Amino acid sequence: MAKRELYDAEGNSRGWYSEANRVNDLTGREWVFWSRSVITRPYPPNLQHALRNRHGGQKPPELCADLVRAFSKQGQSVLDPFMGVGGVLLGASLAGRAATGIEINPEWIRIYREVCRLEGIAEQEAITGDSAMVLPTLSGRVFDLVLTDVPYWKMDRAPRSRGAWKRVGEPSRPARGSHLADFGTGGYADKGEWLARMGEIFARAAALLKPDGYLVTFIGDMYRDNEYHCLSAELAGALQRVPGLVWKANLVWYDVSKKLHLYGYQYSYIPSLIHQNILVFRREA
Ligand SMILES: C[S@@+](CC[C@H](N)C(=O)[O-])C[C@H]1O[C@@H](n2cnc3c(N)ncnc32)[C@H](O)[C@@H]1O
């Protein structure tokens, strides 16, 4: 199969690209870089970060663009059933892909549209509604990639800590100047309900994915109520039960922008979670 050397905008070699590459448009050298299980590349705030930061769970559009490039080819389509203020949709625009996002809270879509206006980026398709209801209405359409970022169990009620000290066993309390992070407006009563709803929505999203297409999702683990919750493993278990989805990788994104806090000092070990997991599944049946 034919190979050709590719060059970046500055004329530097990107390495050799094989015409047989069905997964993405990366050269072999770039593939080696992006197949590493830990992502350490920094993603400085950009694309109206302050505006998007009103959400609290937004992801860097450039990171989303890198994931879009690793799991799809130019001109292909991306679906995000939990779009928030549009990290994935903006990433798809940066990577030259069409994208469709669904978001239950219209305020986040309004902010996404404002970001597009301020940045001069053409809006992608953004649908307001509950994905469980909206995804079936997209039946008949086929997406090349599902890239998303799940709402967090309990996160809508958890205070965002900004340097607050809390003794072990003491109930959570908002730090001075903090506000309730309200980016999980799906209203999931407990972890069991959250997992069940995620399994249901991902099954509906997977039904719209092309055969051999990838389904990729961000999921952060959590320390809550004196206990570590390995949400990535629990969500992966729910996704493994979706017919046809096969688990391919658990990537770790080291978020260099996370601030460190003095959690639990003198009392108990409490981790500073400075990473997020990125689960990679493929539709194989
Ligand atoms: C972690 S956030 C996504 C953030 C996004 N990656 C960004 O860059 O802005 C998850 C989003 O899912 C939304 N959501 C929760 N349940 C939903 C549902 N059933 N259908 C659609 N959106 C939902 C929440 O309102 C929240 O904005």
The ligand as an SDF file (V2000), in Angstrom:
LIG
                    3D

 27 29  0  0  0  0  0  0  0  0999 V2000
  -19.2510   17.0040   32.0110 C   0  0  0  0  0  0  0  0  0  0  0  0
  -20.4200   17.9980   31.2090 S   0  0  0  0  0  0  0  0  0  0  0  0
  -19.7860   18.1460   29.5420 C   0  0  0  0  0  0  0  0  0  0  0  0
  -18.8130   19.2870   29.4140 C   0  0  0  0  0  0  0  0  0  0  0  0
  -18.3010   19.4630   27.9900 C   0  0  0  0  0  0  0  0  0  0  0  0
  -17.3150   18.4540   27.6510 N   0  0  0  0  0  0  0  0  0  0  0  0
  -17.7080   20.8420   27.7720 C   0  0  0  0  0  0  0  0  0  0  0  0
  -16.5520   20.9440   27.2970 O   0  0  0  0  0  0  0  0  0  0  0  0
  -18.3850   21.8210   28.0620 O   0  0  0  0  0  0  0  0  0  0  0  0
  -21.8220   16.9580   30.9860 C   0  0  0  0  0  0  0  0  0  0  0  0
  -23.0670   17.6910   30.4840 C   0  0  0  0  0  0  0  0  0  0  0  0
  -24.1120   16.7450   30.2980 O   0  0  0  0  0  0  0  0  0  0  0  0
  -25.3520   17.4270   30.5160 C   0  0  0  0  0  0  0  0  0  0  0  0
  -26.3720   16.4020   30.7330 N   0  0  0  0  0  0  0  0  0  0  0  0
  -26.6490   15.6940   31.8700 C   0  0  0  0  0  0  0  0  0  0  0  0
  -27.5960   14.7820   31.6360 N   0  0  0  0  0  0  0  0  0  0  0  0
  -27.9510   14.8990   30.3330 C   0  0  0  0  0  0  0  0  0  0  0  0
  -28.8800   14.2210   29.4840 C   0  0  0  0  0  0  0  0  0  0  0  0
  -29.6360   13.2330   29.9620 N   0  0  0  0  0  0  0  0  0  0  0  0
  -28.9580   14.5870   28.1920 N   0  0  0  0  0  0  0  0  0  0  0  0
  -28.1910   15.6030   27.7040 C   0  0  0  0  0  0  0  0  0  0  0  0
  -27.3030   16.2940   28.4570 N   0  0  0  0  0  0  0  0  0  0  0  0
  -27.1730   15.9310   29.7450 C   0  0  0  0  0  0  0  0  0  0  0  0
  -25.0630   18.3310   31.7120 C   0  0  0  0  0  0  0  0  0  0  0  0
  -25.9630   19.4130   31.7650 O   0  0  0  0  0  0  0  0  0  0  0  0
  -23.6140   18.7410   31.4400 C   0  0  0  0  0  0  0  0  0  0  0  0
  -23.5300   20.0050   30.8160 O   0  0  0  0  0  0  0  0  0  0  0  0
  1  2  1  0
  2  3  1  0
  2 10  1  0
  3  4  1  0
  4  5  1  0
  5  6  1  0
  5  7  1  0
  7  8  2  0
  7  9  1  0
 10 11  1  0
 11 12  1  0
 11 26  1  0
 12 13  1  0
 13 14  1  0
 13 24  1  0
 14 15  1  0
 14 23  1  0
 15 16  2  0
 16 17  1  0
 17 18  1  0
 17 23  2  0
 18 19  1  0
 18 20  2  0
 20 21  1  0
 21 22  2  0
 22 23  1  0
 24 25  1  0
 24 26  1  0
 26 27  1  0
M  CHG  2   2   1   9  -1
M  END
$$$$
